[in-house]
Amino acid sequence: MVACVDDKLVSIYDGVTEYVLGRWYQTRRGSVWPPLDQCYFAFSSPLGALDAAFPAGSKAKNAPRVLLKIEAVGNLYECHEVKRAGARQRWTGKVGLTRFRVARIMTDAFRESALDKLRFGE
């Protein structure tokens, strides 16, 4: 999920990182297992991306959003959450990527047939 600002697709979080169709992106530091804060983040499903929560300070959080389909290669981190101490971890569907390419703009992700009936109603 990215924001559309001034006809550019940019990171919702920083409002600056631009994403271009067909371009490959790679972490700036470390190529095999970079620090997690250097990774790009994505979701394993369109609905996961649509439900994504962004930090309150995200620069482009109020801009229109666009869903991108990416092709990832290389290593990735799976993001897990634990509700309480000692509980089982649950995979969130969110991944930290080291390298990816923007494959296409997912205009069809918002078709009625693709929507989650529980979230969007009948």
C-alpha positions in Angstrom: 0.0 0.0 0.0 1.4 3.4 -1.0 0.1 6.9 -1.1 -0.5 9.0 -4.2 1.0 12.4 -3.8 1.5 14.9 -6.7 1.0 12.0 -9.3 3.8 10.0 -7.6 3.4 6.7 -5.6 5.2 7.3 -2.3 5.7 5.6 1.0 2.8 6.3 3.4 5.3 6.2 6.3 7.9 8.7 5.1 6.0 10.5 2.3 9.2 10.7 0.3 10.3 7.2 -0.9 9.0 6.9 -4.5 7.9 3.7 -6.1 8.0 3.2 -9.8 6.4 0.4 -11.8 9.0 -2.1 -13.0 11.9 -0.8 -10.8 13.8 -3.0 -8.4 14.4 -1.8 -4.8 17.0 -3.1 -2.4 17.9 -2.3 1.2 20.6 0.3 1.6 22.6 -1.5 4.3 23.4 -5.2 4.3 22.4 -7.4 1.4 21.8 -10.9 3.0 20.3 -10.1 6.4 20.1 -6.4 6.8 18.8 -4.7 10.0 15.0 -4.8 10.1 14.8 -1.0 10.2 16.4 -1.0 6.7 13.9 -3.3 5.1 10.8 -2.5 3.0 7.5 -3.8 4.4 4.7 -5.6 2.6 1.8 -7.9 3.2 1.2 -11.4 1.9 -2.4 -10.5 0.8 -4.3 -7.5 -0.5 -6.6 -7.5 2.5 -3.7 -7.5 4.9 -2.4 -4.4 3.2 -5.8 -2.8 3.2 -6.1 -3.4 7.0 -2.6 -2.2 7.7 -2.2 0.3 10.5 0.4 3.1 10.1 2.1 5.0 12.9 0.4 8.3 13.9 3.3 10.3 12.6 3.2 8.8 9.1 3.8 11.7 6.6 1.3 10.6 3.9 -1.3 8.9 6.0 -4.1 11.2 4.8 -3.3 11.0 1.1 -5.2 8.7 -1.3 -3.9 5.2 -1.3 -3.0 2.7 -4.0 -2.3 -1.0 -3.7 0.8 -2.3 -5.5 1.6 -5.9 -6.4 5.3 -6.7 -5.9 7.7 -9.5 -6.8 10.1 -10.2 -3.9 13.4 -12.1 -4.1 16.0 -12.8 -1.4 15.6 -13.0 2.3 12.6 -11.8 4.3 11.6 -11.4 7.9 8.2 -12.6 9.0 6.6 -10.2 11.5 4.9 -11.9 14.4 2.9 -10.6 17.3 2.4 -11.8 20.8 -0.8 -10.6 22.7 0.6 -11.4 26.1 3.7 -12.9 27.8 4.0 -16.6 27.3 1.3 -16.7 24.6 1.9 -18.2 21.1 3.2 -16.0 18.4 0.9 -15.2 15.5 2.1 -14.4 12.0 0.6 -11.1 10.9 1.1 -11.6 7.2 3.5 -8.6 7.2 7.1 -9.2 5.9 10.3 -7.2 5.9 11.8 -7.5 2.5 15.4 -7.1 1.3 14.7 -6.8 -2.5 11.6 -6.4 -4.6 10.2 -5.1 -7.8 6.9 -3.2 -8.3 5.0 -5.5 -10.7 1.7 -3.7 -11.1 -0.9 -1.4 -9.7 -3.7 -3.5 -8.2 -6.8 -1.7 -9.6 -8.8 -4.9 -9.4 -8.2 -5.4 -5.6 -11.2 -3.2 -4.9 -13.7 -5.1 -7.0 -16.7 -6.1 -5.0 -15.9 -9.8 -5.6 -12.5 -9.3 -4.0 -13.7 -7.5 -0.8 -14.0 -9.1 2.6 -17.7 -9.3 3.3 -17.2 -9.1 7.0 -15.3 -5.8 6.7 -17.1 -4.1 3.8 -20.7 -5.5 4.3 -22.9 -7.4 1.9 
